[in-house]
Amino acid sequence: PGLRAFQAGELDDAAARALYPLTLDLAAAALPDPGATDARVQRVLARLEHDPGCSIDALAEVACLSADRLSHLFSQEMGLPLRRHLQAIKLRAAARLYGEPMTLTEIAAAAGFCDSAHFSKVWMQAYGTPPGYYFTRKLTSIYPRPDTPRHRAA
């Protein structure tokens, strides 16, 4: 099953959940190559691949810079603040836990947030809805578009 089956509303819950990480990978692969990046920022990004919960101070050590200088360099090279990038990594980690039998506190800890209140605040800022709306309810309902073959008027 793939995106066409999803679009047509033909996937069961398990197949829709399995498709989710694949769509993230496809979206990431479609992003343009940002070009050459400073080697220090490349080392920071590599470290974050292996340790997404890494602190800014630890990342500054990897880059051999002060935390302030790293933050400026990261913003200059990547086009967004380092803190925002770290939050995005944590939000993606939390989103990947959708459907897992975990409490919001467990999800927050697993995604690298210091506590569930911070997780809730960052999630709310990013998505406009508290995380409990997504994680504590069964929302994996797929409604086919009316223009799909199964639903067209005869």
Residue pairs with C-beta under 8 A, 6 or more apart in sequence:
1 10
1 11
1 15
1 19
2 19
3 19
3 23
5 11
5 15
6 16
6 19
6 142
7 144
7 145
7 148
8 144
8 145
8 148
8 149
8 150
9 142
9 143
9 144
9 145
9 148
9 150
10 144
11 19
11 142
13 140
16 140
16 142
17 98
17 99
17 140
20 96
20 98
21 96
24 92
34 78
34 79
37 45
37 77
37 78
38 73
38 77
40 62
40 63
40 64
40 65
40 70
40 73
41 63
41 73
41 74
41 77
41 78
43 62
43 63
44 59
44 62
44 63
44 70
44 74
44 82
47 54
47 58
47 59
47 62
48 54
48 59
48 85
48 86
48 89
52 89
52 90
52 93
52 112
53 90
53 112
56 67
56 70
56 71
56 82
56 83
56 86
57 67
59 67
59 70
59 82
60 66
60 67
60 69
60 70
63 70
63 73
65 73
70 82
71 81
71 82
71 83
74 81
74 82
74 85
75 81
75 82
78 85
87 122
87 126
89 112
90 111
90 112
90 113
90 119
90 122
91 111
91 122
91 123
91 126
93 110
93 111
93 112
94 107
94 108
94 110
94 111
94 113
94 119
94 123
94 131
97 107
97 110
97 111
97 135
98 134
98 135
99 140
100 107
102 110
102 135
104 116
104 119
104 120
104 131
104 132
104 135
104 136
105 115
105 116
107 116
107 119
107 131
107 135
108 115
108 116
108 118
108 119
108 120
111 119
113 119
113 122
119 131
120 130
120 131
120 132
123 129
123 130
123 131
124 130
124 131
133 139
144 150
144 151
145 151
146 152
